[in-house]
Amino acid sequence: MKIRKKGYWLLFILTLVFTLAALSTIPSESASKLCLIGYKAHCTYTPISTIICIIPAGVTCFIRKRFFLSYK
């Protein structure tokens, strides 16, 4: 049985926010801004901002699974 400690859901939501932010940097034809590589995206700093969003998503996921979830 999984036991979720206090703060688990906050980290889960934070992981989702960072993941959705990273996904919003993918190319989109409806976007109006040119990114650093040259295609249109919602964020002008697309390659850098994707990495900046993926790293905290991975860190919060690791912390959540490692320290806020225990098994009985």
LINGI-V879757 format. One line per field, one symbol per residue. psi: psi as a letter, one per 20 degrees, with the letter a starting at -180 (. if undefined). Layout:
BEGIN
psi->???
END
This chain:
BEGIN
psi->ppoprpighghghhggghghhhhijrqphiqippahhirpriphlghghgghhhghggghgggghgijpqq.
END
